[in-house]
């Protein structure tokens, strides 16, 4: 879906005008009500009827990739004193989420229900630091290069946020306007006893190491299954013929479902619907990434070799939960299934609750110019989670993760993000200690990050910030910074509660569940580990259009640089080096332990010139031999080695350009 100028002043004003035409009985929203949304998971299926969810963000209105770098689109307007208005909304509502990879130490002034008087001020970075009550961990914090705040900031008439600084960069502020006629408790940092208790419940739940059914739905009935399943078989784990609510699913032996085949599917059907509510590889449902368990979120994932799901799933009359072991051309082993499904007799209230659905897109390869779609469905409901595996189909930097998310609700675009890792509350992929490895938090996380394999993935849960819709919802994400041009393979699950089954679904098959394995692996020095012997000084630079950092090594005498390659699969590879020859370049040779791989090669040249693919030799990686060493021979005036990246090619594979 193309980028559209959708969420600046015009959209906010338009939203309020149109929204006020709907009607609803008057209610009152308190801080305790909003905090409860963050710990009482039984509220997840409930509709928030006639509320309006939208987002103010810093995305590039021209369709480019300047989503905050220069700060051009990072404010609603600039005041006469040069302070920046970053949020300005009228009505009764709540800010549910503030996310940014670029907080600063400038002061933010919040004008709540009073356009002239500041309600409270806080250093921007302290929204996330945990130092200022009630913005405490883990409701607010940072990891994976991003900073997030889920503490509800409630307003009854209006809310305006002004930065006293002169520059803002990336941010996303998601908010909900309550139904017309609703009054709301105005924000205060002085919490009453019941509010403090609710906050303590959130902290206890989100910080708990191990999730159990008792934390989410006490007094549930357990149905246990202990059986073998063969290729071609279907096993029913639960079949209920009366209304109720599935409160939990646990499947032991999570490593049973690891690997590249993804040949066991999870299928859940409600009330004799023609279309299943859930139909996807079990591994995808529980957040495996590229064949390995990877997710440990609040409600879904894998912990201690057990897959778990605690999304409440109310239904009207019937519920069937099945595992399907697909027959494939290759031989497959019998697998043992130990599963427990929990349920209660509390049936769905169709007027106030949606049924649980997933939209699975398997091994989807969107064409150039088209985004990847998470969900596209009709009816009433709300969107509650995204799980994405993202595989680049060209070796090199993960440029596809520059793509923005966008969401249309009831036919109008209301949300537009600032980058894929930003959507998952992260930031700055391919940089150390940011979005560069697997990491799980209660509400979001990175499923994987591998520069050599050009792949990553993420997940994000929506609780109080669930995206409500009355007629339809469409959510997609770009692949690439502009125009959806970067070739990718995406596998995703969009989770939502709704009034109707999805209009279409895709049946898993060998073809659409296969995992792409790259032939060409590019290793960037910024994410490599080095073992140094001798004297080597290092300077990093961005150059030569590789998308990553180059390392300029200044070496003395006979020094060496060991490079571990433990994360690279065993096998036979051709080794190329992307380097720069320049005046003062030294000589080097490549070794594996005490075996010489290459002759001594010179990097000296009269002028600075890049050599993209210098072949240096063949290497064999095994469990006991999984590193290489660069030995240097430097002299005065010839002591520089300028490395862009290493390239490993599986034997007999043509080098990608």
N, C-alpha and C positions, 0 to 999 in steps of 0.2 A: 504494500500500500504506500503511495507516495507520501512524502512529508508534507504536512499542511500547517499553515499558521493558525493553530487551533486553541491555544490556551493562554493567550495574553489578555489584555484588558477587554477586548471585544467579546471574547468567549465567556469571561466571567460575568459580565453584565448581561449578556444574552441568556446565560444559564439561569440567573436569578429571575429575570423577567418571565421566561417560559415556565420555570419551575413553580412559580407562584400561582400558576393557573390550575394546578392540581389541588385536590382537597384531601384532607385526612383529619380524623378526630384529634383534638389538641392533646398533647402529652408533654411530659417534662423529662429531660435527660439530665442525669446527674453524673458527677465524676465517677461515682461507684458503678453506675451503669456501664460507662465506657471501659473502666478497668476490668469489669467482669467479663467483657468480651475477650480479654486477653488471657484468662485462666479457666473460665467455664466453657469447656469445649462442647458441651451439650447445646450451647447457643449457636453453634456454627450452622446448622441447617435452617435456622430461622431467617425468614425474609426481613429486610429492613425496607419496607414498602415505601415508595414515593420519596426516598432519599436520593440525593444527587451526589455521585462520586466523581471527582475530577482531580486534575493535577496541574500545578504551575511548575514549569521546568525551564531550563536554560537552553533548550534545543535551538539549533540554527534555523531561523525562519526562512532562509533562502534555499534550504535543501542541502546545504554543504555540511561539513563536519566540524564547524566552529561552535560546538555545543557548550562552550565555556572556557576554552583556551584563552581567548582574548577578552572575555567578559562582555562581548558586544550585545548578547541577548540575555544577560544574567540579571536583569532587573526590569520591573514593570515601568518605572519612570525614575528620573533623577530629580531630586529636590533642589531648591534654590541654593541650599548650603552644600550641595554636591553629595549629600547622603543618598543612599539607594533604596528604593522601595522594592522589596523582593516578593511581597505577597500582599494582596489587598482584596478582601472578599466581604460582601455584605450578606446578612442573613444569620440564621441560627445554625451553628454547626460545630465541627471539630476538625482540627488537624490531626490526622492519624499517623503520619509518617513524614519525617524530614530525613533526607539522605544526601550525602555529598562526599566526594573524594577529596575536596579542597576546602576544608574549613580554615578559618584564620582567627586571629586574636582580636579582631574588631568587635565592638559592642553591637548587639542586636537589641533594638527597642520594640517591644510588643505593645501595640495599641489595641486593647480588647474592649469593645462596646463603648469606647470613648475615643473619638477621632483626634482629640486635642491633648489628652493626658496619657503619658506612658504608664501602662499597667505593671510591667516589670521589664528589667533589662538584664542581659546575660552576655558574657563573652561567647561568641559563636562556637569556639572550640569546647566550651564548657557545657553545651547541650549534650555532648557525647562523652565527656571526661569522667562522669560519675562523681564529680566533686560538689555539685550544686543540687541540693534536694529541691524537688522530688525527681530530678532527671538522673536516676541511678541505674547502675548495672543490675541485671543484663537487659533491662528495658531500653537502655541507651548504651552505646559503646562503639567500638571500631575493631575491625579485622579485615583481612584480605584487601587492604588499600582503601576501604570505604568506611564512612562514619554514618551511624543511623540513630534515630530517636523515634521510639514508638510511644512515648508518653503522650496521652491525649491532651491537647490544648483546646479547651472548649470555649466557645464564645456564643453569646446570646443575640447580639445585633450585628457585630462586625469584627474583623480581625485584620490588622495591618502590621507587617513586619518591616522595619527599616534598619538597614545597616549603616552605621556611622562611618564606615570605611569608604574608600574611593574605588575599590575593585572587588567584584564578586566573580567567581568562576562557576563551576558545575554545581547544580543542586536540583533536587526534585522535592516538591512539597505536595503530598496527597491529602485531600480533605473531603469531608462529607457535609453537605447541607442537609439538615433534617427536613422532614415533611412540613409543609406550611402549617402554621398554628402551633408548632412545637416550641416550647421554651427550653432553655438550657442553663445549667449552672455555670456561671462565669469562672474562668480560670483563677485559681489562687494557689500559692505555694504553701499555704498553711492548711494542712490536711486534718480532717476530723478523724475520730477513732476508727469508724468503719472504712474510711478511705485508706488509712494506713494499713489496716488489716488486709484490704483487697490488694494493695501494693505488695505486701509481704507474701501473699498467696502466689502472685505472679513470679516473684523472685524465687520462691521455693520450687515451683513447678519448672520454670525455665532452667534452673540450675541443677535439677536432679540428674544424676549420672545415668541411672537406669529407669526407663519408663515401664510402668506396670498398669494393668487394667484398673486397679484400685484407685489410681490417680485421676482417672477420667470417668469411669462409670462403675461405681460400686454396686454390688448385688446383681451382677450379670451372671447369666447361665453360660457354662462352658460346654462346648461340644468338641471332643478330641478325636482326631483321626490318626491312626498309625498303620500305614499300609505301603505296599510297593506299587509303583506305576511303571508300565512298560511303554515303549514307543507305540503310538497309535491308540493308546488308551485314554479314557476320560474318567476322572475320579471326582465324585461329588463330595465336597467337604461339609456342606450344609444345605438342607432343603427344608424350608419352613413353609407351612400352608396357612399361616395366620399372620396378621399384621404385627409389626414389632420394629426393633432397631438393632442392627448389628453394631456393637460397640467396640469391637477389637478383632484383629486378625493377627495371629502369630504363627510363623512357620519356622521350625527349627532346621538346623543343618543348612544354613544359608550358603555354605560353600558348594552344596549340591547343585546350585543354580548358577555358579560362576562359569566363566569360559566364554568362548566366542560363538557358541551355537544358539543360545537364547531360544531353546526349542520347547520349553514348558510355558504355557500361557495361563493366565488368570482370567476367568470369565465370571462375571456377576450379572444376574438378571433379576429385574423387579417385576412382579405382578403380571407375568405372562406377556411382557412387552416383546414385540417382534425384534427390537434391537437391544443388544446387551448394554448395560450401564457401564461395565468395564470389560474390555477385551483387549489384552495386550500381553507381551511377554512378562512373566512374573518378575524377571530381573529389572525391566524398565519400571514397573510399578513401584518397586521398593528402592529405586534410585541407584541401581548398579550403573557403573560407567565403564564402557568398553571392556566388559567381561568381569568386572570385580565389584564387590560391595563397596559403596562409596558415600552413602548418606546416613547421617544420624541426626535428623531433625526432631523437633518436638513431637510430631505426630506420625512420622513415617520414616522408615529407614532400616538399618541393620545394626545390631549391637550384640556382641558376644555370640556371634554365629547364629543369631535369630533375627529373622525378618519380622517387623512389626508395623501395624497400622492401627491408629486409634481415632480415625475419622468416624464420627457417628453417622450411621447410614439408616435413617428411618424409611420404612416402606409401608404400603397399604395392606396387601393381602398375602403376597408370596415373596420369598427370597431364595435364590439358588446361587451357591458359590461352587465353582468347579475348577479343576486343573486339567488342562489338555496337553498331552505329550504328543507333539507333532511327529509324524513319521517323516523322516528325511532319507535321502539316498545313502547317507553314510550310516554305519552301524552305531547304535547308541546303547549305553548301559541302562539297566533297570535302576531306578532311583527310589530311595526310601523317603516317604513323606511322613513327617510328624507335624501336625497342625492342630491349633486350637482356635476356635472361633467363638467369640463371646456375643451374647445378645440379651436383650430384655423384651418384655411383652408390650412395651410402650410403642404403640403404632403411630404412624405419621399423622399429623394434623395438616391436611392438604391446603388449608387456608393460610397457614402460617409457616409451613416448612417445605423445603424442596427435597427432592431425592438426590442422592449422590451419583455423579457421573464423571467419567473421564473422556477426554478427546485425545486419542493416541495418533500420532503421526510417526510412522516407522520408516527409518532409512529414507527420509524424504529429501529429494534433491531439487530444490526450487530452481526454476529456470532464471537466467539473467533477467533482471527487471522486476522479478516477483519476490515478495518476502516469504518467510516461513510462517505458517499460520498455527498458532497455539489452539485457538478455539474459534468456532463460527457457528453459533446456534441461536435458536429462537425460543421464546417463552419468557417466563419470569424466573429470576434466580439471582445467584451471585457467584462470582469467580473467587476461588480460594487457594489455588497453588499452581505453580509451574515447575516442571522438572525437564531439563534440557541437556542432551548430549550433542556437542557441536564439533564436527570433524571437517577440517579443511581438506580439500581435494588437490591442492597444490602444495608442495613443500615450501617451508619458509615461515615467516611470521604469521601469527593468528589475526590477520587483518579483518577477517570476517566478524570479529568480536567488536568492531567499531560500530556495528549496526544498532539502530535505536528500536526500542519497542514502541508500539502505538496501539491504542485501544479505542474502539468505537462502541458506545453504549446507546442503545435505542436509536441507532442510525446516525449519531453525531459523534465525531471524534472529540474525546475529552482528555485523553492522556497521551503524552508523547515524551519518551525518555531521552537520555543523553549518551547512550552507549550500552552495550550488552552487559558488561560487568557492573555498570552502574545500576542497571535494572535489578541485578541480584545483590544490591547493597555493597558491592565491592568497588574496586578501582585500580587502574594502572596495571594491566596484565603484562606479564613477562619481566617484571621487576622484582628483585629479591624482597621477600617478606611482605609482598602485596598479593596480587592475584597471580600466583605462580606455583601453587600446589593444592592438593586436596585438603579441605578444611571444613568442618561442620559446626554450625551454630544453631540454636533453636529455630530461628526464623529464616535463615538463609545459609548458603555455603557454596563452595566450589567443589564439584564432583571430581574434577581432575584438571590438571594443566600439564601439558607436555609440548614443549617447543619442538623437539625432534619429530614427534608424530603429528604436529600441527593440530592439536585437539584440546578441547576443554569442555566444560559443562558446569551448570549451576542449578540451584533450586531456590525457590522463594515461596514462603507460606504467607497467606493473607488471613488475619483474624479480624480484629476491629476494622481493618482497612479493606475487608472484602469488597469487591466491586459489584454493587447491586445493579440489576437491570430489570426493566419491566417488560420489554418486548424482545430484545436481542442483544447479543454481545459478539464482538469481533476483536480478537487480539492477535497481533503478529509481531515479528521481529525481523529487522533487515539482516542481510548477510553482506557485510562490507560497509565502508563509510558513506558511500553515495551510490544510489541506483541499483543496489542488490546485484553487484557484478562479480563478487568473489565466489568461485565454485565451492559448494559445501555439501555435506550430508548431515542433516539434522534429524534427531530422533527426540520427540517430546511428548509429554503428557500435560494437558491442561485439566485441572480439577475444578469442578463446579457443582453447586446444588441448583436444581431446576425443577420446573413444573412439567417438563416433557422430555422424553427420550431424545437423544441427538438425531437429527434428520438422516445422517449417513454415518457409517463406521467402516473401518478398514480391518479386514481379517488378517491376522499375522500369518506370514509364510516364510519359507526359507529365504526368499528373495528380499523381502522388506524388513527382515530382522538381522541380516548379515552385518558384521562389523568390518569396516574398511581398515585394511592394514597397509600402511605407507611403505613404498619401496625405497624412497629417498628420504633420509633423515638429516635434518640440518640442526647442528648444535651451536647455539649462540654462546659466546663466552660469558655473558652476563648471568647466565644460570648454570654455569659449570663450576665444579670445585677444582681447585688446583693444589698440588703438593709441590712446594718449591725447594730446590736444593741449590745452594750457591746464593748469588746476589742478583735479584730481579726486582725492579721497580715498575709499577703499573700505573698507566693513565687511561681512563675510559673516555671515549668520544662517540658521538652520533655522526655517522657518515656513510657514504657509499650506498645508500638506498637499500640496505638490507632489512630495515625495520627494527634493528636492534643496535646494541652498543658494540663498538669495536674496541679492542684492547691493544694499547701500544706498550709493549714490554721493552724496558731498557735493561739490558743484561750485561753482566760483567764476567769476563773469563769464560770458563767452561761450566755454565750453569745449566740446570734442567728444570722442566716443568712437567709434573705428572698429572694426568687427567683421568680420573676414574670414570668408567662407563657402565656402572652397575645397572642402570635402568634401560640399557639397550639390550634387546634380546640376543641370545647366543646365535652365532652364525658366521658366515664368511662374507666379508665386506670389502669393497674397494674404497679406499680413503682418499678424499680430495680435501684440499685446504683453500679457502677463500682468503687471500692475503693481499697485502700491498707491498710492492717493491718501491724502494726509495733510497736516496743518497744516505748512506750510513746504515743500510740494512746489513744484518749479520748473516752468518750461515747457520743452518739447522739440519738435524737429522731426526727421523722418527724411529722409535724402538717400541717393542713389546717385551717387557722384562729385559732379558739380556739378548734378545733376538733383534737384529737390525732389520727394519722395514724399508728404509729408504737410504740412498746415498746422501752425502752432504749436499745440500741445496743452498744456493745463494739468494738472498732477498735484496741485494744491492742493485741499484739502477741509477742512471744519471738524472732521471726525472721520476716524480711520484706517479706510479701506475698501479692500477688494481689488476690482480690475476684472479678471476672468478673461480676457476676450477683447476687448480694445480694438482695433478695426480701424483701421489707420493708412494702408493704401494697397496698391497693386500694385507688385511689383518683377519685374524680368527678370534672371535670372542667366545669364551667358555666360562664356566663357573669359577675356574681358578685363574683365568687370564682375561680380565675384563677392564683393562686400562691401556692407555698408550702414554709414552713419554716423549716430549720434545727436548732433545739435547741441543744446546746452543754452543757455538764457537764464535766468540766475540773478540774483537780487537779494538784498539783506540780508533774512534772515527767510524767503526762498523759494528755497532752494538744495539741496533734496534730491530725488533720483530713486531710487525703490525698485523694483528689477527682480526679478521672479520667473522669467520665461522668455520667450523668443520663440517664436512659433508660425507655421510656414509651411504653407500649404495649396495644393496643386496647383489650378490654376484649374478651376472648375466642379465641385469636390469639396465636398460638404457638410461643415461643420465638425463634428468629433467632439467629443462632450461628455465 
